[in-house]
Amino acid sequence: MDSLASHIARWTAEYGITSSLEIADVGPERLRELEPADLVVVRQGRAPGGDWRADLQTYGRLARKLLVLVTSNPDSPVVAASRLLGLGRSGAGVDRTDVLAPVLWEIGRVRDHVYLDAPGWTGATPRLGRRLARLHAFAVDVRPRTPQARRRLAQAT
């Protein structure tokens, strides 16, 4: 499996990214201080609880072009085992695709998703790599969808 850095390099070229911001478990008061950027990368490592949907919406507002959400892969046996042992988040479902997808689609268009941090020996079998990958990243295009929305955005700035 490729690294997140290689995917970010590809997305940077594809979307014409000139500024970026990386967020990892920032409190609500700190979020208000952050300046928007073309690319916002969020590493979702927070514990269950709180309003994670509102946090994702806030992250989406910080991104001008692309929001990348990196979360654990709930299908990974490594992630499941760590939860059973009490080493990771449990019960929130925040990383489950069926829970995340509707919220991500409210923010923008999910253009890509990749599996990361799989054992090297799974490279020959991508399906096994997806199953064993510990991380799952989603790329959400947050640019305005219609010409009218693009004009409103240009007038507001």
PyMOL commands that place a pseudoatom at each C-alpha (Angstrom):
pseudoatom trace, name=CA, resn=MET, resi=1, chain=A, elem=C, hetatm=0, pos=[0.000, 0.000, 0.000]
pseudoatom trace, name=CA, resn=ASP, resi=2, chain=A, elem=C, hetatm=0, pos=[1.144, 3.515, -0.739]
pseudoatom trace, name=CA, resn=SER, resi=3, chain=A, elem=C, hetatm=0, pos=[1.916, 6.032, 1.956]
pseudoatom trace, name=CA, resn=LEU, resi=4, chain=A, elem=C, hetatm=0, pos=[-0.300, 8.984, 2.792]
pseudoatom trace, name=CA, resn=ALA, resi=5, chain=A, elem=C, hetatm=0, pos=[2.482, 11.314, 1.628]
pseudoatom trace, name=CA, resn=SER, resi=6, chain=A, elem=C, hetatm=0, pos=[2.404, 9.857, -1.893]
pseudoatom trace, name=CA, resn=HIS, resi=7, chain=A, elem=C, hetatm=0, pos=[-1.367, 10.315, -2.092]
pseudoatom trace, name=CA, resn=ILE, resi=8, chain=A, elem=C, hetatm=0, pos=[-1.137, 13.855, -0.749]
pseudoatom trace, name=CA, resn=ALA, resi=9, chain=A, elem=C, hetatm=0, pos=[1.519, 14.654, -3.384]
pseudoatom trace, name=CA, resn=ARG, resi=10, chain=A, elem=C, hetatm=0, pos=[-0.826, 13.345, -6.096]
pseudoatom trace, name=CA, resn=TRP, resi=11, chain=A, elem=C, hetatm=0, pos=[-3.825, 15.284, -4.746]
pseudoatom trace, name=CA, resn=THR, resi=12, chain=A, elem=C, hetatm=0, pos=[-1.698, 18.434, -4.380]
pseudoatom trace, name=CA, resn=ALA, resi=13, chain=A, elem=C, hetatm=0, pos=[-0.833, 18.311, -8.081]
pseudoatom trace, name=CA, resn=GLU, resi=14, chain=A, elem=C, hetatm=0, pos=[-4.366, 17.336, -9.132]
pseudoatom trace, name=CA, resn=TYR, resi=15, chain=A, elem=C, hetatm=0, pos=[-6.132, 20.082, -7.150]
pseudoatom trace, name=CA, resn=GLY, resi=16, chain=A, elem=C, hetatm=0, pos=[-3.509, 22.840, -7.448]
pseudoatom trace, name=CA, resn=ILE, resi=17, chain=A, elem=C, hetatm=0, pos=[-2.929, 22.983, -3.693]
pseudoatom trace, name=CA, resn=THR, resi=18, chain=A, elem=C, hetatm=0, pos=[-0.802, 25.924, -2.522]
pseudoatom trace, name=CA, resn=SER, resi=19, chain=A, elem=C, hetatm=0, pos=[-1.409, 25.825, 1.242]
pseudoatom trace, name=CA, resn=SER, resi=20, chain=A, elem=C, hetatm=0, pos=[-2.035, 23.013, 3.695]
pseudoatom trace, name=CA, resn=LEU, resi=21, chain=A, elem=C, hetatm=0, pos=[-2.978, 22.452, 7.295]
pseudoatom trace, name=CA, resn=GLU, resi=22, chain=A, elem=C, hetatm=0, pos=[-2.696, 19.259, 9.349]
pseudoatom trace, name=CA, resn=ILE, resi=23, chain=A, elem=C, hetatm=0, pos=[-4.978, 18.729, 12.328]
pseudoatom trace, name=CA, resn=ALA, resi=24, chain=A, elem=C, hetatm=0, pos=[-4.656, 15.996, 14.934]
pseudoatom trace, name=CA, resn=ASP, resi=25, chain=A, elem=C, hetatm=0, pos=[-6.999, 16.096, 17.934]
pseudoatom trace, name=CA, resn=VAL, resi=26, chain=A, elem=C, hetatm=0, pos=[-7.388, 19.848, 18.258]
pseudoatom trace, name=CA, resn=GLY, resi=27, chain=A, elem=C, hetatm=0, pos=[-9.889, 21.176, 20.789]
pseudoatom trace, name=CA, resn=PRO, resi=28, chain=A, elem=C, hetatm=0, pos=[-12.825, 23.384, 19.697]
pseudoatom trace, name=CA, resn=GLU, resi=29, chain=A, elem=C, hetatm=0, pos=[-11.223, 26.571, 21.047]
pseudoatom trace, name=CA, resn=ARG, resi=30, chain=A, elem=C, hetatm=0, pos=[-8.064, 25.913, 18.998]
pseudoatom trace, name=CA, resn=LEU, resi=31, chain=A, elem=C, hetatm=0, pos=[-10.082, 25.188, 15.850]
pseudoatom trace, name=CA, resn=ARG, resi=32, chain=A, elem=C, hetatm=0, pos=[-11.442, 28.739, 15.886]
pseudoatom trace, name=CA, resn=GLU, resi=33, chain=A, elem=C, hetatm=0, pos=[-7.883, 30.090, 15.713]
pseudoatom trace, name=CA, resn=LEU, resi=34, chain=A, elem=C, hetatm=0, pos=[-6.887, 28.129, 12.591]
pseudoatom trace, name=CA, resn=GLU, resi=35, chain=A, elem=C, hetatm=0, pos=[-6.739, 29.826, 9.191]
pseudoatom trace, name=CA, resn=PRO, resi=36, chain=A, elem=C, hetatm=0, pos=[-8.350, 28.129, 6.147]
pseudoatom trace, name=CA, resn=ALA, resi=37, chain=A, elem=C, hetatm=0, pos=[-6.060, 26.324, 3.703]
pseudoatom trace, name=CA, resn=ASP, resi=38, chain=A, elem=C, hetatm=0, pos=[-6.434, 24.681, 0.295]
pseudoatom trace, name=CA, resn=LEU, resi=39, chain=A, elem=C, hetatm=0, pos=[-5.758, 21.248, 1.819]
pseudoatom trace, name=CA, resn=VAL, resi=40, chain=A, elem=C, hetatm=0, pos=[-6.764, 20.219, 5.333]
pseudoatom trace, name=CA, resn=VAL, resi=41, chain=A, elem=C, hetatm=0, pos=[-5.548, 16.818, 6.573]
pseudoatom trace, name=CA, resn=VAL, resi=42, chain=A, elem=C, hetatm=0, pos=[-7.310, 15.517, 9.679]
pseudoatom trace, name=CA, resn=ARG, resi=43, chain=A, elem=C, hetatm=0, pos=[-5.995, 12.557, 11.611]
pseudoatom trace, name=CA, resn=GLN, resi=44, chain=A, elem=C, hetatm=0, pos=[-9.040, 11.279, 13.452]
pseudoatom trace, name=CA, resn=GLY, resi=45, chain=A, elem=C, hetatm=0, pos=[-7.658, 9.775, 16.634]
pseudoatom trace, name=CA, resn=ARG, resi=46, chain=A, elem=C, hetatm=0, pos=[-10.105, 11.186, 19.110]
pseudoatom trace, name=CA, resn=ALA, resi=47, chain=A, elem=C, hetatm=0, pos=[-11.989, 9.218, 21.690]
pseudoatom trace, name=CA, resn=PRO, resi=48, chain=A, elem=C, hetatm=0, pos=[-15.704, 8.567, 21.272]
pseudoatom trace, name=CA, resn=GLY, resi=49, chain=A, elem=C, hetatm=0, pos=[-18.037, 11.222, 22.506]
pseudoatom trace, name=CA, resn=GLY, resi=50, chain=A, elem=C, hetatm=0, pos=[-18.429, 14.825, 21.640]
pseudoatom trace, name=CA, resn=ASP, resi=51, chain=A, elem=C, hetatm=0, pos=[-20.001, 16.014, 18.435]
pseudoatom trace, name=CA, resn=TRP, resi=52, chain=A, elem=C, hetatm=0, pos=[-17.663, 14.508, 15.840]
pseudoatom trace, name=CA, resn=ARG, resi=53, chain=A, elem=C, hetatm=0, pos=[-20.099, 15.400, 13.033]
pseudoatom trace, name=CA, resn=ALA, resi=54, chain=A, elem=C, hetatm=0, pos=[-19.887, 19.094, 13.919]
pseudoatom trace, name=CA, resn=ASP, resi=55, chain=A, elem=C, hetatm=0, pos=[-16.089, 18.777, 14.135]
pseudoatom trace, name=CA, resn=LEU, resi=56, chain=A, elem=C, hetatm=0, pos=[-15.992, 17.300, 10.614]
pseudoatom trace, name=CA, resn=GLN, resi=57, chain=A, elem=C, hetatm=0, pos=[-18.185, 20.149, 9.352]
pseudoatom trace, name=CA, resn=THR, resi=58, chain=A, elem=C, hetatm=0, pos=[-15.748, 22.627, 10.925]
pseudoatom trace, name=CA, resn=TYR, resi=59, chain=A, elem=C, hetatm=0, pos=[-12.785, 20.868, 9.286]
pseudoatom trace, name=CA, resn=GLY, resi=60, chain=A, elem=C, hetatm=0, pos=[-14.646, 21.063, 5.971]
pseudoatom trace, name=CA, resn=ARG, resi=61, chain=A, elem=C, hetatm=0, pos=[-15.103, 24.827, 6.383]
pseudoatom trace, name=CA, resn=LEU, resi=62, chain=A, elem=C, hetatm=0, pos=[-11.352, 25.196, 6.962]
pseudoatom trace, name=CA, resn=ALA, resi=63, chain=A, elem=C, hetatm=0, pos=[-10.595, 23.480, 3.638]
pseudoatom trace, name=CA, resn=ARG, resi=64, chain=A, elem=C, hetatm=0, pos=[-10.841, 25.589, 0.485]
pseudoatom trace, name=CA, resn=LYS, resi=65, chain=A, elem=C, hetatm=0, pos=[-10.261, 22.732, -1.973]
pseudoatom trace, name=CA, resn=LEU, resi=66, chain=A, elem=C, hetatm=0, pos=[-9.718, 19.345, -0.347]
pseudoatom trace, name=CA, resn=LEU, resi=67, chain=A, elem=C, hetatm=0, pos=[-10.358, 17.760, 3.039]
pseudoatom trace, name=CA, resn=VAL, resi=68, chain=A, elem=C, hetatm=0, pos=[-8.488, 14.531, 3.781]
pseudoatom trace, name=CA, resn=LEU, resi=69, chain=A, elem=C, hetatm=0, pos=[-9.769, 12.510, 6.727]
pseudoatom trace, name=CA, resn=VAL, resi=70, chain=A, elem=C, hetatm=0, pos=[-7.502, 9.721, 8.009]
pseudoatom trace, name=CA, resn=THR, resi=71, chain=A, elem=C, hetatm=0, pos=[-9.165, 7.296, 10.384]
pseudoatom trace, name=CA, resn=SER, resi=72, chain=A, elem=C, hetatm=0, pos=[-8.672, 3.719, 11.507]
pseudoatom trace, name=CA, resn=ASN, resi=73, chain=A, elem=C, hetatm=0, pos=[-9.870, 0.934, 9.219]
pseudoatom trace, name=CA, resn=PRO, resi=74, chain=A, elem=C, hetatm=0, pos=[-12.670, -0.834, 11.137]
pseudoatom trace, name=CA, resn=ASP, resi=75, chain=A, elem=C, hetatm=0, pos=[-12.252, -3.951, 8.956]
pseudoatom trace, name=CA, resn=SER, resi=76, chain=A, elem=C, hetatm=0, pos=[-8.661, -4.452, 10.057]
pseudoatom trace, name=CA, resn=PRO, resi=77, chain=A, elem=C, hetatm=0, pos=[-8.169, -7.350, 12.474]
pseudoatom trace, name=CA, resn=VAL, resi=78, chain=A, elem=C, hetatm=0, pos=[-5.338, -5.376, 14.105]
pseudoatom trace, name=CA, resn=VAL, resi=79, chain=A, elem=C, hetatm=0, pos=[-7.702, -2.482, 14.877]
pseudoatom trace, name=CA, resn=ALA, resi=80, chain=A, elem=C, hetatm=0, pos=[-10.430, -4.866, 16.089]
pseudoatom trace, name=CA, resn=ALA, resi=81, chain=A, elem=C, hetatm=0, pos=[-7.981, -6.713, 18.354]
pseudoatom trace, name=CA, resn=SER, resi=82, chain=A, elem=C, hetatm=0, pos=[-6.692, -3.481, 19.889]
pseudoatom trace, name=CA, resn=ARG, resi=83, chain=A, elem=C, hetatm=0, pos=[-10.256, -2.437, 20.665]
pseudoatom trace, name=CA, resn=LEU, resi=84, chain=A, elem=C, hetatm=0, pos=[-10.997, -5.769, 22.302]
pseudoatom trace, name=CA, resn=LEU, resi=85, chain=A, elem=C, hetatm=0, pos=[-7.906, -5.323, 24.461]
pseudoatom trace, name=CA, resn=GLY, resi=86, chain=A, elem=C, hetatm=0, pos=[-9.033, -1.798, 25.359]
pseudoatom trace, name=CA, resn=LEU, resi=87, chain=A, elem=C, hetatm=0, pos=[-6.154, -0.132, 23.512]
pseudoatom trace, name=CA, resn=GLY, resi=88, chain=A, elem=C, hetatm=0, pos=[-8.210, 1.862, 20.999]
pseudoatom trace, name=CA, resn=ARG, resi=89, chain=A, elem=C, hetatm=0, pos=[-11.513, 3.615, 20.577]
pseudoatom trace, name=CA, resn=SER, resi=90, chain=A, elem=C, hetatm=0, pos=[-14.548, 1.450, 21.005]
pseudoatom trace, name=CA, resn=GLY, resi=91, chain=A, elem=C, hetatm=0, pos=[-18.171, 1.657, 20.090]
pseudoatom trace, name=CA, resn=ALA, resi=92, chain=A, elem=C, hetatm=0, pos=[-18.217, 5.068, 18.448]
pseudoatom trace, name=CA, resn=GLY, resi=93, chain=A, elem=C, hetatm=0, pos=[-18.414, 3.818, 14.875]
pseudoatom trace, name=CA, resn=VAL, resi=94, chain=A, elem=C, hetatm=0, pos=[-16.777, 7.094, 13.863]
pseudoatom trace, name=CA, resn=ASP, resi=95, chain=A, elem=C, hetatm=0, pos=[-14.452, 5.250, 11.493]
pseudoatom trace, name=CA, resn=ARG, resi=96, chain=A, elem=C, hetatm=0, pos=[-17.097, 3.031, 9.889]
pseudoatom trace, name=CA, resn=THR, resi=97, chain=A, elem=C, hetatm=0, pos=[-17.605, 3.975, 6.238]
pseudoatom trace, name=CA, resn=ASP, resi=98, chain=A, elem=C, hetatm=0, pos=[-21.391, 3.673, 6.429]
pseudoatom trace, name=CA, resn=VAL, resi=99, chain=A, elem=C, hetatm=0, pos=[-21.415, 6.151, 9.349]
pseudoatom trace, name=CA, resn=LEU, resi=100, chain=A, elem=C, hetatm=0, pos=[-18.844, 8.547, 7.868]
pseudoatom trace, name=CA, resn=ALA, resi=101, chain=A, elem=C, hetatm=0, pos=[-20.051, 8.624, 4.259]
pseudoatom trace, name=CA, resn=PRO, resi=102, chain=A, elem=C, hetatm=0, pos=[-23.252, 10.667, 4.757]
pseudoatom trace, name=CA, resn=VAL, resi=103, chain=A, elem=C, hetatm=0, pos=[-21.388, 13.302, 6.779]
pseudoatom trace, name=CA, resn=LEU, resi=104, chain=A, elem=C, hetatm=0, pos=[-18.534, 13.493, 4.266]
pseudoatom trace, name=CA, resn=TRP, resi=105, chain=A, elem=C, hetatm=0, pos=[-21.010, 13.865, 1.390]
pseudoatom trace, name=CA, resn=GLU, resi=106, chain=A, elem=C, hetatm=0, pos=[-22.642, 16.779, 3.246]
pseudoatom trace, name=CA, resn=ILE, resi=107, chain=A, elem=C, hetatm=0, pos=[-19.235, 18.488, 3.325]
pseudoatom trace, name=CA, resn=GLY, resi=108, chain=A, elem=C, hetatm=0, pos=[-18.405, 17.884, -0.340]
pseudoatom trace, name=CA, resn=ARG, resi=109, chain=A, elem=C, hetatm=0, pos=[-17.811, 15.144, -2.886]
pseudoatom trace, name=CA, resn=VAL, resi=110, chain=A, elem=C, hetatm=0, pos=[-15.823, 12.103, -1.798]
pseudoatom trace, name=CA, resn=ARG, resi=111, chain=A, elem=C, hetatm=0, pos=[-13.398, 11.846, -4.719]
pseudoatom trace, name=CA, resn=ASP, resi=112, chain=A, elem=C, hetatm=0, pos=[-11.065, 9.142, -3.461]
pseudoatom trace, name=CA, resn=HIS, resi=113, chain=A, elem=C, hetatm=0, pos=[-10.403, 6.802, -0.572]
pseudoatom trace, name=CA, resn=VAL, resi=114, chain=A, elem=C, hetatm=0, pos=[-7.271, 4.820, 0.126]
pseudoatom trace, name=CA, resn=TYR, resi=115, chain=A, elem=C, hetatm=0, pos=[-6.119, 2.205, 2.592]
pseudoatom trace, name=CA, resn=LEU, resi=116, chain=A, elem=C, hetatm=0, pos=[-2.850, 2.869, 4.392]
pseudoatom trace, name=CA, resn=ASP, resi=117, chain=A, elem=C, hetatm=0, pos=[-0.407, 1.182, 6.741]
pseudoatom trace, name=CA, resn=ALA, resi=118, chain=A, elem=C, hetatm=0, pos=[-0.836, -2.379, 5.478]
pseudoatom trace, name=CA, resn=PRO, resi=119, chain=A, elem=C, hetatm=0, pos=[1.903, -4.982, 5.913]
pseudoatom trace, name=CA, resn=GLY, resi=120, chain=A, elem=C, hetatm=0, pos=[4.389, -4.834, 3.035]
pseudoatom trace, name=CA, resn=TRP, resi=121, chain=A, elem=C, hetatm=0, pos=[3.873, -8.449, 2.047]
pseudoatom trace, name=CA, resn=THR, resi=122, chain=A, elem=C, hetatm=0, pos=[0.252, -7.722, 1.058]
pseudoatom trace, name=CA, resn=GLY, resi=123, chain=A, elem=C, hetatm=0, pos=[1.313, -5.575, -1.921]
pseudoatom trace, name=CA, resn=ALA, resi=124, chain=A, elem=C, hetatm=0, pos=[0.756, -8.404, -4.388]
pseudoatom trace, name=CA, resn=THR, resi=125, chain=A, elem=C, hetatm=0, pos=[-2.830, -8.892, -3.225]
pseudoatom trace, name=CA, resn=PRO, resi=126, chain=A, elem=C, hetatm=0, pos=[-4.609, -5.520, -2.945]
pseudoatom trace, name=CA, resn=ARG, resi=127, chain=A, elem=C, hetatm=0, pos=[-7.782, -7.039, -1.492]
pseudoatom trace, name=CA, resn=LEU, resi=128, chain=A, elem=C, hetatm=0, pos=[-5.840, -8.546, 1.401]
pseudoatom trace, name=CA, resn=GLY, resi=129, chain=A, elem=C, hetatm=0, pos=[-3.971, -5.248, 1.798]
pseudoatom trace, name=CA, resn=ARG, resi=130, chain=A, elem=C, hetatm=0, pos=[-7.283, -3.379, 2.160]
pseudoatom trace, name=CA, resn=ARG, resi=131, chain=A, elem=C, hetatm=0, pos=[-8.427, -5.875, 4.765]
pseudoatom trace, name=CA, resn=LEU, resi=132, chain=A, elem=C, hetatm=0, pos=[-5.213, -5.663, 6.808]
pseudoatom trace, name=CA, resn=ALA, resi=133, chain=A, elem=C, hetatm=0, pos=[-4.574, -1.921, 6.424]
pseudoatom trace, name=CA, resn=ARG, resi=134, chain=A, elem=C, hetatm=0, pos=[-4.790, -0.135, 9.756]
pseudoatom trace, name=CA, resn=LEU, resi=135, chain=A, elem=C, hetatm=0, pos=[-5.801, 3.241, 8.289]
pseudoatom trace, name=CA, resn=HIS, resi=136, chain=A, elem=C, hetatm=0, pos=[-8.421, 4.445, 5.810]
pseudoatom trace, name=CA, resn=ALA, resi=137, chain=A, elem=C, hetatm=0, pos=[-8.195, 7.922, 4.241]
pseudoatom trace, name=CA, resn=PHE, resi=138, chain=A, elem=C, hetatm=0, pos=[-10.965, 9.815, 2.440]
pseudoatom trace, name=CA, resn=ALA, resi=139, chain=A, elem=C, hetatm=0, pos=[-10.358, 12.746, 0.052]
pseudoatom trace, name=CA, resn=VAL, resi=140, chain=A, elem=C, hetatm=0, pos=[-13.335, 15.122, -0.034]
pseudoatom trace, name=CA, resn=ASP, resi=141, chain=A, elem=C, hetatm=0, pos=[-13.526, 17.836, -2.698]
pseudoatom trace, name=CA, resn=VAL, resi=142, chain=A, elem=C, hetatm=0, pos=[-15.064, 20.851, -0.938]
pseudoatom trace, name=CA, resn=ARG, resi=143, chain=A, elem=C, hetatm=0, pos=[-14.985, 23.275, -3.870]
pseudoatom trace, name=CA, resn=PRO, resi=144, chain=A, elem=C, hetatm=0, pos=[-18.348, 24.801, -4.832]
pseudoatom trace, name=CA, resn=ARG, resi=145, chain=A, elem=C, hetatm=0, pos=[-20.334, 22.441, -7.069]
pseudoatom trace, name=CA, resn=THR, resi=146, chain=A, elem=C, hetatm=0, pos=[-22.220, 24.848, -9.318]
pseudoatom trace, name=CA, resn=PRO, resi=147, chain=A, elem=C, hetatm=0, pos=[-21.256, 27.982, -11.249]
pseudoatom trace, name=CA, resn=GLN, resi=148, chain=A, elem=C, hetatm=0, pos=[-23.657, 29.983, -9.069]
pseudoatom trace, name=CA, resn=ALA, resi=149, chain=A, elem=C, hetatm=0, pos=[-22.014, 28.734, -5.879]
pseudoatom trace, name=CA, resn=ARG, resi=150, chain=A, elem=C, hetatm=0, pos=[-18.569, 29.574, -7.293]
pseudoatom trace, name=CA, resn=ARG, resi=151, chain=A, elem=C, hetatm=0, pos=[-19.743, 33.122, -8.112]
pseudoatom trace, name=CA, resn=ARG, resi=152, chain=A, elem=C, hetatm=0, pos=[-21.180, 33.571, -4.587]
pseudoatom trace, name=CA, resn=LEU, resi=153, chain=A, elem=C, hetatm=0, pos=[-17.883, 32.410, -3.117]
pseudoatom trace, name=CA, resn=ALA, resi=154, chain=A, elem=C, hetatm=0, pos=[-15.892, 34.785, -5.337]
pseudoatom trace, name=CA, resn=GLN, resi=155, chain=A, elem=C, hetatm=0, pos=[-18.154, 37.697, -4.352]
pseudoatom trace, name=CA, resn=ALA, resi=156, chain=A, elem=C, hetatm=0, pos=[-17.851, 36.893, -0.646]
pseudoatom trace, name=CA, resn=THR, resi=157, chain=A, elem=C, hetatm=0, pos=[-14.033, 36.950, -0.692]
for i in range(1, 157): cmd.bond("trace and resi %d" % i, "trace and resi %d" % (i + 1))
show_as sticks, trace
zoom trace
